[in-house]
């Protein structure tokens, strides 16, 4: 009984391997499924790189540093 089960699993794995390798044709995700998506891309020649000023850098989080405390006022609740 386990022989035929092992044979079926081996054939299923072989079929999956062959399908992934592209013997039956390209996969459905390999082609241009959204041809208009490329037409809506941002034009890279219109982008400009600007350095961060010191006032803008103050808002940036420091990587590896302590988390900033939020400016929240707290008070005890009345009972």
N, C-alpha and C positions, 0 to 999 in steps of 0.2 A: 504494500500500500504506500509506503513513503517513497518508493522509487518513482512512481508516476508524478507524485507531488514535486519531488526534486527536479524531475525532467521538465515539468510545466514551468516551475520557477526559473530554471535555467533558460528556457526558451523565451520567457517573458523578459528576463534581463537582457538577453541577446537582442531581442527586438527593440527594447528601449535604447540600448547602446547604438544600434544601427540607426534608429530614428534621430537620436541626438547628433550623430555624425553627419546627418544631412543626406542620407541615401534616398529618402523619399521626397526630397526637395527642401527648399529653405523653410525655416520655421515661420510661423505667422508673425512673430515679433521682429523678424529680421528685415522686413521691408518698410517702405514708407507708408505707415498706416494713417499718418496725418500729414498729407502733402502741403496743406496750407500753413502748418505750424512753422515751417522754415521761412515762409514769406512774411511772417509777423515778427521775426527776430529784430532786436534793436540793432540799428546800424552802428557798428563799432567805431566808425570814423567820427561820429557825433559825440562820443564819450570823451570827457576830459578828466584827467587825473589832477587833483589839487592836493597840496599838503594840508595836514590838519593843523589848525591854529592852536595856540595855547588855551584859548577859551573853550574850544571844542574838545581839546584833549582832557580838560578837567571833568567832562561828563563820561569819559571812557573808564571802564572798569580795569583795575590793575590785575593782570593775570598772576595768580599765585599769592596775591595779597589778601588781607582780611576783607570780608564782605562789608560793604558800607552799611551803616545803620540808617534806617529810614527816619525821616524827621516827623515822627508821629507822637502826638501828645496823648498820654494815657492817664487815666484817673481811676480810682477805685469806685466800684459800683455801690450804690446805697442798698442797704438790706432791709 
